[in-house]
């Protein structure tokens, strides 16, 4: 009989401890859940927009490839004995490279194509969320190019304002997105 009464007392004390542990752990668990949701939101935004940015820079740089092909085609039209070689960049002269990296039409076409792709693919249907806001979009072409460099690059950089919940005094978080694409021109 004595062992039964001790067991009953022990169980009563366990119930009190369980209630106390629940009262202490519940706010901690909710805080961890909020942190997980916020980190997940930021990871999702970074991942989704980085993929779009990478493809946008590649799309813009495709204009450079098209211009290279046009230059080679013009050389063939001007001189029927001209035979292009592979890789394509071996057909370019230094003057052609200067044109591809400084001509306002080429530079603007590359920047505009990059911007168009980005804008088309950031719609709420593409990202499946409509509460992200893009800001400070910057497109650079040619990026960090110096005469004689082997590659020409397009650089895209912007910030995504992502909603943050459950953190006191913080409703939004800016996430920096960067992407580059490059093409060999020498």
C-alpha positions in Angstrom: 0.0 0.0 0.0 2.8 2.4 0.8 4.3 2.1 -2.7 0.9 3.0 -4.3 0.6 6.2 -2.3 4.2 7.2 -3.2 3.4 6.5 -6.8 0.3 8.7 -6.6 2.2 11.5 -5.0 5.0 11.2 -7.6 2.5 11.3 -10.5 0.9 14.5 -9.0 4.3 16.1 -8.9 5.0 15.0 -12.5 1.7 16.7 -13.6 2.8 19.9 -12.1 6.2 19.7 -13.7 4.6 18.9 -17.0 2.4 22.0 -16.8 5.4 24.1 -15.8 7.6 22.8 -18.6 4.8 23.3 -21.1 4.3 26.9 -20.0 8.0 27.6 -20.4 8.6 25.7 -23.6 5.5 26.9 -25.5 6.8 30.4 -26.1 10.2 29.0 -27.0 8.5 26.6 -29.5 6.5 29.4 -31.0 9.6 31.6 -31.3 11.4 28.7 -33.1 8.4 28.2 -35.4 8.4 32.0 -36.3 12.1 31.9 -36.9 11.7 28.9 -39.2 9.0 30.5 -41.2 11.0 33.7 -41.6 14.2 31.9 -42.6 12.1 29.8 -45.0 10.6 32.9 -46.6 13.9 34.5 -47.1 15.5 31.3 -48.5 12.5 30.9 -50.9 12.9 34.5 -52.1 16.6 34.2 -52.5 16.3 30.9 -54.4 13.5 31.9 -56.7 14.8 35.4 -57.6 18.4 34.2 -58.1 17.2 31.6 -60.6 15.2 34.3 -62.5 18.2 36.7 -62.3 20.6 34.1 -63.7 18.3 33.4 -66.6 17.7 37.1 -67.2 21.5 37.8 -67.6 21.9 34.9 -69.9 18.9 36.1 -71.9 20.5 39.6 -72.2 23.8 38.1 -73.2 22.2 36.2 -76.0 22.0 39.5 -77.8 25.8 39.6 -77.8 25.9 36.2 -79.4 23.4 37.4 -82.0 25.6 40.5 -82.7 28.7 38.3 -83.1 26.9 36.2 -85.7 25.7 39.3 -87.5 29.3 40.6 -87.7 30.5 37.3 -89.1 27.7 37.2 -91.6 28.6 40.7 -92.8 32.2 39.6 -93.2 31.0 36.7 -95.4 28.8 39.0 -97.4 31.6 41.6 -97.9 34.2 38.9 -98.8 32.9 35.6 -100.2 36.3 34.0 -99.7 36.0 34.6 -95.9 35.5 31.3 -94.2 34.4 31.5 -90.5 36.2 29.4 -88.0 35.2 27.9 -84.7 35.0 29.2 -82.0 33.1 32.2 -83.3 35.1 34.7 -81.2 38.2 33.8 -83.3 36.5 35.6 -86.2 36.3 38.9 -84.4 38.8 41.7 -84.7 39.8 44.2 -82.0 37.5 46.7 -83.7 34.6 44.3 -83.5 35.2 43.8 -79.8 35.2 47.5 -79.2 32.0 47.8 -81.1 30.4 44.9 -79.1 31.3 46.5 -75.8 30.8 50.2 -76.5 28.1 50.6 -79.1 25.1 52.2 -77.5 22.6 50.2 -79.5 24.3 46.9 -78.5 24.7 47.9 -74.8 21.0 49.1 -74.6 19.7 46.0 -76.4 21.5 43.8 -73.9 20.3 45.8 -70.9 16.7 46.0 -72.2 16.5 42.3 -72.9 17.8 41.5 -69.4 15.2 43.9 -67.9 12.4 42.6 -70.0 13.1 39.0 -69.0 13.3 40.0 -65.4 10.0 41.9 -65.5 8.1 39.1 -67.3 9.2 36.5 -64.9 8.7 38.2 -61.6 4.9 38.2 -61.8 3.0 36.7 -58.9 2.1 33.7 -61.1 5.8 32.9 -61.7 6.9 33.3 -58.1 3.6 32.1 -56.6 3.7 35.0 -54.2 2.6 38.6 -54.7 4.0 40.1 -51.5 7.7 40.4 -52.6 8.8 43.8 -53.9 11.7 44.4 -56.2 13.8 47.6 -55.9 17.1 49.1 -56.8 17.4 47.1 -60.1 20.8 47.7 -61.7 22.0 46.2 -64.9 25.6 46.6 -66.1 27.0 45.7 -69.4 29.9 45.5 -70.1 30.6 44.7 -66.5 34.2 45.3 -65.3 35.4 45.0 -68.9 38.8 46.3 -70.0 40.1 46.4 -73.5 41.8 43.1 -74.2 39.7 41.0 -71.8 38.6 37.6 -73.0 35.0 37.8 -71.8 32.2 40.3 -71.7 29.8 40.1 -68.7 26.3 41.2 -67.9 25.8 41.9 -64.2 22.3 42.2 -62.6 21.8 43.3 -59.0 18.6 44.1 -57.2 16.9 43.8 -53.8 13.8 41.9 -52.9 11.8 43.2 -50.0 10.4 40.1 -48.4 7.7 40.1 -45.7 8.8 39.0 -42.3 6.3 37.9 -39.6 6.5 37.3 -36.0 9.5 39.5 -35.3 8.8 42.6 -33.2 9.5 45.9 -34.9 10.4 44.2 -38.2 7.9 43.7 -41.0 10.2 43.4 -44.1 13.7 42.2 -44.9 15.7 43.2 -48.0 17.5 40.3 -49.7 20.3 41.2 -52.1 20.2 39.2 -55.4 23.2 39.2 -57.8 23.7 37.4 -61.1 26.2 37.4 -63.9 26.5 35.9 -67.3 29.6 36.0 -69.5 30.5 35.2 -73.0 33.9 34.7 -74.5 34.8 37.4 -77.1 38.5 36.8 -77.6 
